[in-house]
Amino acid sequence: MIDEDWILRVDHLYKHFGPTCADCHQLTGPTQGRSRCPRCGTVWACVDVNLQLAKGEVLGIVGESGSGKSTLLQMIHLTVQPDRGHIWYRADGETAHDLTTLNRYEARLFRNTHLGIVYQRPELGLNMRFSIGGNVAEKLLLAEWRHFGRIRARTTELMVKTELPPERIDDEPPTFSGGMLQRVQIAKALASRPTILLLDEITSGLDVSVQARILDLLRRIQWEDRITMLLVSHDLGVVRQLARRTIVMKNGHIVEAGLTDQILEDPQHPYTQLLVSSAL
Ligand SMILES: Nc1ncnc2c1ncn2[C@@H]1O[C@H](COP(=O)(O)OP(=O)(O)OP(=O)(O)O)[C@@H](O)[C@H]1O
């Protein structure tokens, strides 16, 4: 990737949960095979994480449960505050802004305008008591859309785009199937035309055929809208279908990064070799 091409850049990002002690760094990490310090109990969820996202690219993040993928995504989503490090965002032709310096109001507006997120569990991304129209409206109101007619028209447009029946605009999420709920989440995430879409294990737990249709949909959206995506999964098989580049996380650290095809063909780190052999 050309260095000047990035829209999002994460520099030396750290996040821990716990009191920390003098031995934390020696006792945790991929070499030790643990994120939790056995002396003080602190979990090192992300340690010195660096990455760049080019405009319009899909970057995969793979790693086992607890490797720090969701924490990284939440820091980029500005819902978890990093301990240190920077998250730079740069829109077309603009100067870069460090998102970690935004106050709560600015962060919320940025999140609702420029970012969309889809979770594995629909109840995290949707208000289950609001209709589909209400859920999309919630996101648009937070992005400072005010016109009821425009909000309603945008919702119908998004339902068509995500292959949901528009006549179900007033139905509530519990009446939809698992695959449809992921489409509703995608529709809501795309509502304000964000520049970056964050996807956290969104096909885990779905039937293979339903999973394939969701991945097809994302591929089409990425193609049509040129939207930048960060795709988190424990499954290299899912990531390979969408992401040209992939980073591999283990115990809070990035242990390998590169072109997905190259990682699959010639994994360098022993943990990646294990991931690849189990994905084949
Ligand atoms: N709020 C929190 N308080 C304490 N520990 C946390 C908190 N959030 C995350 N952790 C810990 O940080 C580590 C990384 O968690 P994270 O959810 O980012 O991993 P993950 O790779 O996304 O795994 P999973 O796919 O299971 O969610 C885990 O050990 C987790 O228990």
The ligand as an ORCA input file, in Angstrom:
! r2SCAN-3c Opt
* xyz 0 1
  N     -13.916     -4.335     29.928
  C     -13.026     -5.308     30.119
  N     -12.551     -5.569     31.350
  C     -11.635     -6.535     31.560
  N     -11.092     -7.285     30.582
  C     -11.526     -7.079     29.330
  C     -12.504     -6.072     29.033
  N     -12.727     -6.084     27.688
  C     -11.928     -7.045     27.195
  N     -11.217     -7.640     28.172
  C     -10.222     -8.719     27.998
  O      -9.319     -8.307     26.988
  C      -8.896     -9.441     26.220
  C      -9.197     -9.162     24.757
  O     -10.607     -9.199     24.562
  P     -11.283     -8.974     23.146
  O     -12.772     -9.101     23.331
  O     -10.758     -7.757     22.543
  O     -10.737    -10.236     22.334
  P     -11.266    -10.842     20.987
  O     -10.077    -11.254     20.216
  O     -12.211     -9.921     20.329
  O     -12.028    -12.135     21.499
  P     -13.559    -12.530     21.299
  O     -13.675    -12.897     19.859
  O     -13.754    -13.679     22.226
  O     -14.359    -11.313     21.681
  C      -9.671    -10.640     26.755
  O      -8.831    -11.328     27.670
  C     -10.838    -10.022     27.490
  O     -11.266    -10.840     28.563
*
